[in-house]
């Protein structure tokens, strides 16, 4: 899995190749700014990303995506005080099991005071372009919408902001996922491991698409981790309506 480091004496179990975008003229000379980072068999993805953080230029107001084989694993955001926050887009698993041989870090250009918001908007557009699944059955917190693998929803468009994923389907359905984390984006499935709110909205099938025929299924996760579930006509469902719902499943699964 790793690039071997037999020529050097090291306590590491191997190395991975890391490259990044240029951020100045000096970088252009040494592009793609390749380094080999030491990795250990017990390193988690989060451990590997901490090493990537140290490799990146320490700059105020900067956003980097960390990518492997065209898939974004995480976003590294540095604020105006150079404080770093790492936002995982993949479950925090053993790095050695991910079969990652190289990483590339893409830089999002400065946009004055709106830089981070603009960077995340760009990342959202990239996610929409890179969404691999085209259609599938929907499962929300372990509950299927309709019969599994029988009712298939075709995805028309996706919008991803810093706090929400919105997926529009071909028959007028919309899926809203607030504060999504642990995202697995594959050709045969899209999995959102956790979210603070999941809202699926659809028009009653076979009837006119009017507000009176608009239905929702809603799941809201409170601060202590409990989920409040509600289902019914859109006009009757508010943020405080519902009953406690127990589940150990992922927040959202779309499976081809």
C-alpha positions as CSV (number, residue, x, y, z in Angstrom):
1,X,0.0,0.0,0.0
2,X,2.7,2.5,1.0
3,X,5.8,3.6,-0.9
4,X,8.5,1.7,0.8
5,X,11.3,3.6,2.6
6,X,14.0,0.9,2.6
7,X,16.7,3.4,1.8
8,X,16.2,5.3,5.0
9,X,16.3,4.4,8.7
10,X,12.9,5.2,10.1
11,X,10.4,3.9,12.6
12,X,7.7,4.4,10.0
13,X,6.1,1.5,8.2
14,X,6.1,3.3,4.8
15,X,5.5,6.5,3.0
16,X,2.9,8.1,0.8
17,X,3.5,10.7,-1.9
18,X,1.8,14.1,-1.3
19,X,1.6,17.0,-3.8
20,X,-0.2,20.3,-3.8
21,X,-1.2,23.3,-5.9
22,X,1.1,26.2,-6.1
23,X,0.2,29.3,-4.0
24,X,2.9,31.7,-5.2
25,X,5.6,32.2,-7.9
26,X,8.2,30.4,-5.8
27,X,5.9,27.4,-5.7
28,X,5.7,27.4,-9.4
29,X,9.4,26.6,-9.6
30,X,9.1,23.5,-7.4
31,X,5.6,22.4,-8.5
32,X,4.0,20.0,-7.7
33,X,5.9,20.5,-4.4
34,X,6.2,16.7,-3.8
35,X,7.0,15.3,-0.4
36,X,6.9,11.8,1.1
37,X,5.3,11.6,4.5
38,X,6.0,8.8,6.9
39,X,3.0,6.6,7.9
40,X,2.5,3.9,10.5
41,X,0.2,0.9,10.3
42,X,-1.8,2.1,13.3
43,X,-2.4,5.6,11.8
44,X,-6.1,6.5,11.3
45,X,-7.1,8.8,8.5
46,X,-7.3,11.7,11.0
47,X,-3.6,11.0,11.9
48,X,-2.6,11.1,8.3
49,X,-4.4,14.4,7.8
50,X,-2.5,15.9,10.7
51,X,0.7,15.1,8.9
52,X,-0.7,16.7,5.7
53,X,-1.6,19.8,7.7
54,X,2.0,20.3,8.7
55,X,3.1,19.8,5.1
56,X,0.8,22.5,3.8
57,X,1.8,26.2,3.8
58,X,0.5,27.9,7.0
59,X,-1.6,30.7,5.6
60,X,-4.4,32.8,6.9
61,X,-7.9,32.3,5.3
62,X,-7.1,29.2,3.2
63,X,-9.1,26.1,2.2
64,X,-7.5,22.9,0.9
65,X,-9.2,19.8,-0.3
66,X,-7.3,16.5,0.2
67,X,-7.9,14.1,-2.6
68,X,-7.1,10.5,-3.6
69,X,-7.9,9.1,-7.0
70,X,-10.4,11.8,-7.7
71,X,-12.2,11.5,-4.4
72,X,-12.2,14.2,-1.7
73,X,-11.2,12.7,1.7
74,X,-11.2,15.9,3.7
75,X,-11.1,19.7,3.7
76,X,-8.5,21.5,5.7
77,X,-9.6,25.1,6.6
78,X,-7.3,27.7,8.0
79,X,-8.9,30.8,9.5
80,X,-7.6,34.3,9.8
81,X,-5.5,33.3,12.8
82,X,-4.1,30.2,11.0
83,X,-6.1,27.9,13.3
84,X,-6.8,24.7,11.4
85,X,-10.0,22.7,11.2
86,X,-10.1,19.4,9.3
87,X,-13.5,18.4,7.9
88,X,-13.6,14.7,7.1
89,X,-15.6,13.5,4.1
90,X,-14.8,9.8,4.8
91,X,-15.2,7.7,7.9
92,X,-12.1,7.9,10.2
93,X,-10.8,4.4,9.5
94,X,-7.3,2.9,9.5
95,X,-5.4,4.7,6.8
96,X,-3.5,1.5,5.8
97,X,-6.9,-0.1,4.9
98,X,-7.8,2.7,2.5
99,X,-5.2,1.6,-0.1
100,X,-4.1,5.2,-0.6
101,X,-0.8,5.5,-2.5
102,X,-0.8,9.3,-3.0
103,X,-2.6,12.5,-2.0
104,X,-3.1,15.8,-3.8
105,X,-4.1,19.0,-2.0
106,X,-6.1,21.5,-4.1
107,X,-6.1,25.2,-3.0
108,X,-9.1,27.5,-3.3
109,X,-8.1,31.1,-4.2
110,X,-8.6,34.1,-1.9
111,X,-12.0,35.8,-2.1
112,X,-11.5,38.7,0.4
113,X,-13.8,38.5,3.5
114,X,-16.0,35.9,1.9
115,X,-13.1,33.6,1.1
116,X,-14.0,30.6,3.2
117,X,-17.7,30.7,2.2
118,X,-16.7,31.0,-1.5
119,X,-14.2,28.2,-1.1
120,X,-16.9,26.0,0.3
121,X,-19.3,27.0,-2.4
122,X,-16.7,25.9,-5.0
123,X,-16.2,22.6,-3.1
124,X,-20.0,22.1,-3.2
125,X,-20.0,22.6,-7.0
126,X,-17.2,20.1,-7.3
127,X,-19.1,17.6,-5.2
128,X,-22.1,17.9,-7.5
129,X,-19.9,17.3,-10.5
130,X,-18.2,14.3,-8.9
131,X,-21.4,12.6,-7.4
132,X,-20.9,9.1,-8.7
133,X,-24.3,7.5,-8.2
134,X,-27.1,8.4,-10.6
135,X,-30.1,6.7,-9.2
136,X,-31.1,4.3,-6.4
137,X,-33.4,3.4,-3.5
138,X,-33.5,5.7,-0.5
139,X,-33.0,4.7,3.1
140,X,-33.3,7.3,5.9
141,X,-32.0,6.4,9.4
142,X,-32.6,2.7,8.6
143,X,-36.1,3.2,7.1
144,X,-36.6,2.5,3.4
145,X,-38.8,4.9,1.4
146,X,-41.0,2.4,-0.3
147,X,-39.9,-1.1,-1.1
148,X,-36.1,-1.5,-1.1
149,X,-34.5,-1.8,-4.6
150,X,-38.1,-1.6,-6.1
151,X,-38.7,2.1,-6.0
152,X,-35.8,3.8,-7.8
153,X,-35.2,7.6,-7.6
154,X,-33.2,9.3,-10.4
155,X,-31.0,12.2,-9.3
156,X,-31.4,15.4,-11.3
157,X,-29.1,17.7,-9.4
158,X,-27.1,18.2,-6.2
159,X,-26.2,21.3,-4.3
160,X,-23.7,21.2,-1.4
161,X,-23.1,24.2,0.9
162,X,-20.9,24.2,4.0
163,X,-23.8,23.0,6.1
164,X,-26.3,21.2,3.8
165,X,-26.6,18.8,0.9
166,X,-29.7,19.2,-1.2
167,X,-30.5,16.4,-3.7
168,X,-33.3,16.9,-6.3
169,X,-34.9,13.9,-8.0
170,X,-36.8,13.5,-11.3
171,X,-40.3,13.1,-9.9
172,X,-40.2,16.3,-7.8
173,X,-38.8,14.8,-4.6
174,X,-36.1,16.7,-2.7
175,X,-33.8,15.4,0.1
176,X,-32.3,17.9,2.5
177,X,-29.4,16.8,4.7
178,X,-28.2,19.3,7.4
179,X,-24.7,19.1,8.9
180,X,-23.7,16.0,6.9
181,X,-20.6,14.1,7.9
182,X,-18.9,10.7,7.1
183,X,-19.7,10.9,3.4
184,X,-19.0,7.9,1.2
185,X,-19.5,8.8,-2.5
186,X,-19.3,5.7,-4.7
187,X,-20.8,4.6,-8.0
188,X,-23.2,2.2,-6.4
189,X,-24.0,4.1,-3.2
190,X,-24.1,7.4,-1.4
191,X,-23.8,7.2,2.4
192,X,-24.1,10.0,4.9
193,X,-23.0,8.6,8.2
194,X,-24.6,11.3,10.4
195,X,-26.6,14.5,10.2
196,X,-28.4,16.9,12.5
197,X,-31.5,16.9,10.3
198,X,-32.8,14.8,7.4
199,X,-35.9,16.0,5.5
200,X,-37.4,14.1,2.5
201,X,-40.1,16.0,0.6
202,X,-42.3,14.6,-2.1
203,X,-45.6,15.2,-3.9
204,X,-48.3,12.5,-3.5
205,X,-47.7,10.3,-6.5
206,X,-50.3,10.4,-9.2
207,X,-51.7,13.7,-8.1
208,X,-51.0,17.4,-9.1
209,X,-47.8,18.8,-7.6
210,X,-49.4,21.4,-5.4
211,X,-48.7,22.4,-1.8
212,X,-51.8,20.5,-0.6
213,X,-50.3,17.3,-2.0
214,X,-46.8,17.9,-0.5
215,X,-45.6,15.4,2.0
216,X,-42.5,15.1,4.2
217,X,-40.6,12.6,6.3
218,X,-38.5,14.4,8.9
219,X,-35.8,13.3,11.3
220,X,-34.2,15.8,13.7
221,X,-31.3,14.9,16.0
222,X,-31.1,16.8,19.3
223,X,-28.1,17.6,21.4
224,X,-28.2,14.3,23.3
225,X,-28.2,12.3,20.1
226,X,-31.9,11.3,20.2
227,X,-33.9,11.5,17.0
228,X,-37.4,13.0,16.6
229,X,-39.3,11.5,13.6
230,X,-42.3,13.0,11.9
231,X,-44.3,12.2,8.7
232,X,-47.3,13.8,7.1
233,X,-48.4,16.7,5.0
234,X,-45.9,19.5,4.8
235,X,-48.3,22.0,6.2
236,X,-48.7,19.9,9.4
237,X,-45.1,19.2,10.2
238,X,-43.0,21.7,12.1
239,X,-39.5,21.4,13.7
240,X,-40.9,20.3,17.0
241,X,-43.4,17.8,15.7
242,X,-42.7,14.0,16.0
243,X,-41.9,11.1,18.3
244,X,-38.7,9.5,19.5
245,X,-37.1,7.2,17.0
246,X,-34.4,4.6,17.7
247,X,-31.9,3.7,15.0
248,X,-28.3,2.6,14.7
249,X,-28.2,3.0,10.9
250,X,-26.6,5.7,8.7
251,X,-28.5,9.0,8.3
252,X,-28.9,8.5,4.6
253,X,-28.2,5.7,2.1
254,X,-28.9,5.8,-1.6
255,X,-28.2,2.4,-3.1
256,X,-28.2,1.5,-6.8
